[in-house]
Amino acid sequence: MNLNDLKNKVIINNEIDQKNFDYLITQVDQVAIEYAINELESQNKRPYLSNIFKLLEIPPRQ
C-alpha cells in the first residue's frame, strides 16, 4: 500500500488532522499504520487519527 492509499483509508477531517498525519508518518513506517487501520477495522472502529495514535501508543503532535 502506498502513502496515498494509506491517506485515503485514514479519516482526515481538517488541517490539524493533516498535520498529525504528516507527523505520524515521520514517527512510524507505513506497515505500522496499515496494521493500526486493519486492527481498528477488526474491532469495528473507524480509522480516525486519534484511534491510530492510541493504538500505536504515540502521542499526537503538540
Backbone as ProteinMPNN parsed JSONL, in Angstrom:
{"seq_chain_A": "MNLNDLKNKVIINNEIDQKNFDYLITQVDQVAIEYAINELESQNKRPYLSNIFKLLEIPPRQ", "coords_chain_A": {"N_chain_A": [[0.855, -1.179, 0.0], [0.608, 2.158, -0.888], [1.561, 5.537, 0.089], [-0.501, 7.362, -0.586], [-2.711, 5.635, -0.728], [-2.864, 4.852, 1.936], [-3.43, 7.32, 3.115], [-5.956, 7.759, 2.084], [-7.405, 5.852, 3.444], [-7.339, 6.587, 6.087], [-9.135, 8.646, 8.341], [-9.27, 11.937, 7.769], [-10.099, 14.967, 8.827], [-9.594, 17.704, 8.981], [-7.271, 20.521, 8.91], [-5.572, 20.254, 11.111], [-5.701, 17.507, 11.587], [-4.459, 16.697, 9.218], [-1.862, 17.688, 9.623], [-1.185, 16.153, 11.851], [-1.255, 13.617, 10.682], [0.858, 13.851, 8.86], [2.902, 14.129, 10.72], [2.711, 11.631, 12.0], [3.583, 9.843, 9.997], [6.249, 10.391, 10.039], [7.057, 9.278, 12.352], [6.506, 6.529, 12.494], [6.683, 3.55, 10.417], [5.044, 2.806, 7.262], [3.919, 0.289, 7.386], [3.242, -0.065, 10.062], [1.173, 1.778, 10.302], [-0.662, 0.684, 8.507], [-1.13, -1.725, 9.866], [-2.402, -0.694, 12.173], [-4.738, 0.427, 11.053], [-5.974, -1.897, 10.017], [-6.297, -3.352, 12.387], [-8.037, -1.681, 13.829], [-10.266, -1.795, 12.119], [-10.923, -4.493, 12.448], [-11.908, -4.39, 14.983], [-14.225, -3.105, 14.639], [-14.002, -0.333, 14.602], [-13.599, 3.029, 13.52], [-11.057, 4.397, 11.349], [-9.973, 6.844, 12.636], [-7.569, 9.42, 13.184], [-6.962, 9.85, 15.883], [-7.63, 7.39, 17.041], [-5.74, 5.76, 15.807], [-3.321, 6.837, 16.773], [-3.672, 6.224, 19.517], [-3.77, 3.405, 19.454], [-1.222, 2.784, 18.489], [0.214, 3.794, 20.509], [1.367, 6.373, 20.528], [1.967, 9.721, 21.216], [-0.047, 12.419, 19.99], [0.936, 15.092, 17.766], [2.064, 18.153, 19.144]], "CA_chain_A": [[0.0, 0.0, 0.0], [1.435, 3.363, -0.929], [1.178, 6.605, 1.016], [-1.82, 7.898, -0.962], [-3.718, 4.654, -0.315], [-2.982, 4.989, 3.393], [-4.09, 8.598, 3.397], [-7.369, 7.602, 1.75], [-8.045, 4.971, 4.421], [-7.379, 7.278, 7.381], [-10.097, 9.748, 8.346], [-8.622, 13.239, 7.967], [-11.214, 15.914, 8.758], [-9.23, 19.124, 8.957], [-5.842, 20.815, 8.762], [-4.852, 19.685, 12.259], [-5.574, 16.08, 11.277], [-3.444, 16.556, 8.167], [-0.553, 17.887, 10.256], [-0.925, 14.983, 12.679], [-0.933, 12.509, 9.782], [2.227, 14.097, 8.392], [3.768, 13.823, 11.866], [2.669, 10.189, 12.226], [4.413, 9.118, 9.028], [7.662, 10.585, 10.384], [7.316, 8.546, 13.589], [6.408, 5.075, 12.272], [6.653, 3.219, 8.995], [3.709, 2.607, 6.702], [3.412, -1.011, 7.827], [2.613, 0.149, 11.371], [-0.101, 2.469, 10.072], [-1.537, -0.332, 7.915], [-1.511, -2.612, 10.964], [-3.364, 0.012, 13.021], [-6.001, 0.52, 10.311], [-6.57, -3.236, 9.988], [-6.687, -3.697, 13.755], [-9.244, -0.905, 14.14], [-11.37, -2.368, 11.339], [-11.309, -5.771, 13.058], [-12.634, -4.045, 16.215], [-15.36, -2.284, 14.191], [-13.741, 1.076, 14.897], [-13.214, 3.795, 12.331], [-9.637, 4.779, 11.405], [-9.663, 8.236, 12.96], [-6.171, 9.561, 13.602], [-6.863, 9.687, 17.338], [-7.622, 5.95, 17.312], [-4.454, 5.22, 15.351], [-2.32, 7.249, 17.757], [-3.882, 5.44, 20.743], [-3.401, 2.014, 19.209], [0.235, 2.697, 18.339], [0.793, 4.372, 21.732], [2.175, 7.535, 20.146], [1.231, 10.96, 21.489], [-0.173, 13.272, 18.808], [1.775, 16.287, 17.647], [1.62, 19.266, 20.003]], "C_chain_A": [[0.898, 1.239, 0.0], [0.852, 4.447, -0.013], [-0.191, 7.191, 0.688], [-2.944, 6.949, -0.577], [-3.953, 4.734, 1.189], [-3.778, 6.233, 3.754], [-5.587, 8.511, 3.11], [-8.113, 6.724, 2.748], [-8.195, 5.622, 5.79], [-8.369, 8.436, 7.283], [-9.375, 11.035, 8.732], [-9.692, 14.301, 7.739], [-10.816, 17.365, 8.587], [-7.713, 19.281, 8.857], [-5.015, 20.238, 9.914], [-4.664, 18.187, 12.056], [-4.493, 15.851, 10.227], [-2.044, 16.709, 8.749], [-0.195, 16.697, 11.136], [-0.607, 13.758, 11.829], [0.496, 12.645, 9.268], [3.236, 13.778, 9.491], [3.854, 12.308, 12.073], [3.587, 9.447, 11.262], [5.903, 9.379, 9.237], [8.053, 9.76, 11.608], [7.325, 7.029, 13.414], [6.406, 4.798, 10.774], [5.22, 2.911, 8.551], [3.09, 1.289, 7.146], [2.703, -0.874, 9.173], [1.257, 0.83, 11.214], [-1.109, 1.502, 9.452], [-2.037, -1.29, 8.987], [-2.6, -1.96, 11.816], [-4.727, 0.104, 12.333], [-6.714, -0.83, 10.313], [-7.06, -3.661, 11.364], [-7.964, -2.957, 14.149], [-10.452, -1.454, 13.386], [-11.844, -3.681, 11.944], [-12.081, -5.561, 14.361], [-13.884, -3.212, 15.913], [-15.229, -0.831, 14.617], [-13.284, 1.755, 13.616], [-11.776, 4.285, 12.472], [-9.41, 6.288, 11.554], [-8.208, 8.296, 13.412], [-6.014, 9.355, 15.098], [-6.837, 8.208, 17.715], [-6.299, 5.314, 16.914], [-3.349, 5.585, 16.336], [-2.447, 6.428, 19.04], [-3.398, 4.009, 20.563], [-1.889, 1.841, 19.129], [0.985, 3.273, 19.542], [1.784, 5.49, 21.42], [1.375, 8.78, 20.497], [1.119, 11.795, 20.217], [0.734, 14.49, 18.887], [1.201, 17.403, 18.512], [1.537, 20.549, 19.234]], "O_chain_A": [[1.831, 1.342, 0.797], [-0.215, 4.275, 0.577], [-0.965, 7.487, 1.598], [-4.011, 7.39, -0.15], [-5.092, 4.69, 1.655], [-4.68, 6.194, 4.59], [-6.393, 9.121, 3.813], [-9.331, 6.841, 2.882], [-9.077, 5.251, 6.565], [-8.432, 9.123, 6.264], [-8.93, 11.199, 9.868], [-10.139, 14.514, 6.613], [-11.607, 18.174, 8.101], [-6.977, 18.302, 8.735], [-3.888, 19.787, 9.708], [-3.587, 17.654, 12.322], [-3.703, 14.913, 10.339], [-1.141, 15.945, 8.407], [0.96, 16.274, 11.171], [0.227, 12.94, 12.219], [1.251, 11.673, 9.243], [4.301, 13.222, 9.22], [4.938, 11.768, 12.294], [4.292, 8.522, 11.665], [6.737, 8.669, 8.675], [9.238, 9.563, 11.873], [8.062, 6.325, 14.105], [6.159, 5.693, 9.965], [4.313, 2.776, 9.373], [1.869, 1.186, 7.27], [1.67, -1.506, 9.394], [0.304, 0.493, 11.916], [-2.28, 1.501, 9.83], [-3.22, -1.63, 9.022], [-3.601, -2.597, 12.143], [-5.757, -0.12, 12.969], [-7.913, -0.902, 10.58], [-8.126, -4.265, 11.486], [-8.869, -3.549, 14.738], [-11.54, -1.565, 13.951], [-13.044, -3.956, 11.953], [-12.821, -6.444, 14.796], [-14.519, -2.682, 16.823], [-16.218, -0.179, 14.952], [-12.666, 1.138, 12.748], [-11.32, 4.559, 13.582], [-8.755, 6.921, 10.727], [-7.683, 7.327, 13.96], [-5.037, 8.749, 15.54], [-6.097, 7.816, 18.617], [-5.796, 4.43, 17.607], [-2.532, 4.738, 16.694], [-1.441, 5.983, 19.591], [-2.698, 3.469, 21.42], [-1.342, 0.865, 19.642], [2.215, 3.249, 19.596], [2.884, 5.544, 21.971], [0.211, 8.886, 20.112], [2.075, 11.878, 19.446], [1.228, 14.853, 19.954], [-0.016, 17.569, 18.594], [1.181, 21.584, 19.797]]}, "name": "protein", "num_of_chains": 1, "seq": "MNLNDLKNKVIINNEIDQKNFDYLITQVDQVAIEYAINELESQNKRPYLSNIFKLLEIPPRQ"}
